[in-house]
Amino acid sequence: ERDSASMPKVLWLSRASFCVYLVHHFFVMLLRTYLYRAYTWFCLLVIPAQAAVVLGASLLVYVILKKIPWVKDHLI
């Protein structure tokens, strides 16, 4: 039986996934430009931290774009 409390979160993340897919590369390139030397430090910490930052920033873009009516209806 499915846990009904987690279903809205999963549905929200599912709806956000296409927007995350479209904008995540921008944030990856932005971080790579400014934190290039960080990759040579300790990659076991830097890469998961970068993934979390990129996911968070991409979800923030989704939240912002969802408030624009035309974009919400036609793009995401």
C-alpha positions as a printed Julia matrix, in Angstrom:
76×3 Matrix{Float64}:
  0.0    0.0     0.0
  1.29   3.43   -0.9
  2.05   6.04    1.69
 -0.39   8.82    0.9
  1.61  11.42    2.83
  4.61  11.16    0.5
  2.63  11.1    -2.75
  2.24  14.91   -3.12
  6.01  15.33   -2.7
  6.72  12.67   -5.3
  4.2   14.2    -7.71
  5.68  17.67   -7.21
  9.2   16.36   -7.86
  7.94  14.49  -10.91
  6.42  17.68  -12.32
  9.62  19.62  -11.56
 11.92  17.04  -13.14
 11.61  18.33  -16.72
 12.43  21.88  -15.67
 15.36  20.59  -13.63
 16.57  18.66  -16.68
 16.39  21.78  -18.84
 18.19  24.22  -16.51
 20.64  22.09  -14.53
 23.43  22.39  -17.08
 23.48  26.18  -16.66
 24.21  25.78  -12.95
 26.79  23.05  -13.56
 28.68  25.32  -15.95
 28.34  28.27  -13.57
 29.8   26.31  -10.68
 32.48  24.78  -12.85
 33.55  28.24  -13.99
 33.84  29.65  -10.48
 34.85  26.53   -8.53
 37.12  24.84  -11.05
 39.95  24.34   -8.57
 37.61  22.77   -6.04
 37.48  19.62   -8.16
 41.15  18.98   -7.42
 40.62  19.2    -3.65
 38.46  16.46   -2.28
 36.1   15.17   -4.92
 34.23  12.88   -2.52
 32.79  15.98   -0.87
 32.77  18.49   -3.73
 30.78  16.42   -6.24
 27.84  15.54   -3.91
 27.8   19.13   -2.66
 27.68  20.4    -6.23
 24.87  17.97   -7.05
 22.86  19.24   -4.08
 23.45  22.89   -5.02
 22.53  22.28   -8.67
 19.37  20.4    -7.72
 18.35  23.1    -5.25
 18.98  25.92   -7.71
 17.12  24.08  -10.48
 14.13  23.47   -8.19
 14.18  27.15   -7.26
 13.97  28.02  -10.96
 10.98  25.67  -11.23
  9.24  27.39   -8.31
  9.83  30.82   -9.88
  8.77  29.78  -13.39
  5.65  28.09  -12.03
  4.4   31.51  -10.89
  4.44  32.92  -14.45
  1.06  32.02  -16.0
  2.09  31.61  -19.64
  5.21  29.64  -18.77
  3.26  27.44  -16.36
  0.61  26.66  -18.96
  2.79  26.12  -22.01
  6.34  25.25  -20.96
  6.41  23.38  -17.67
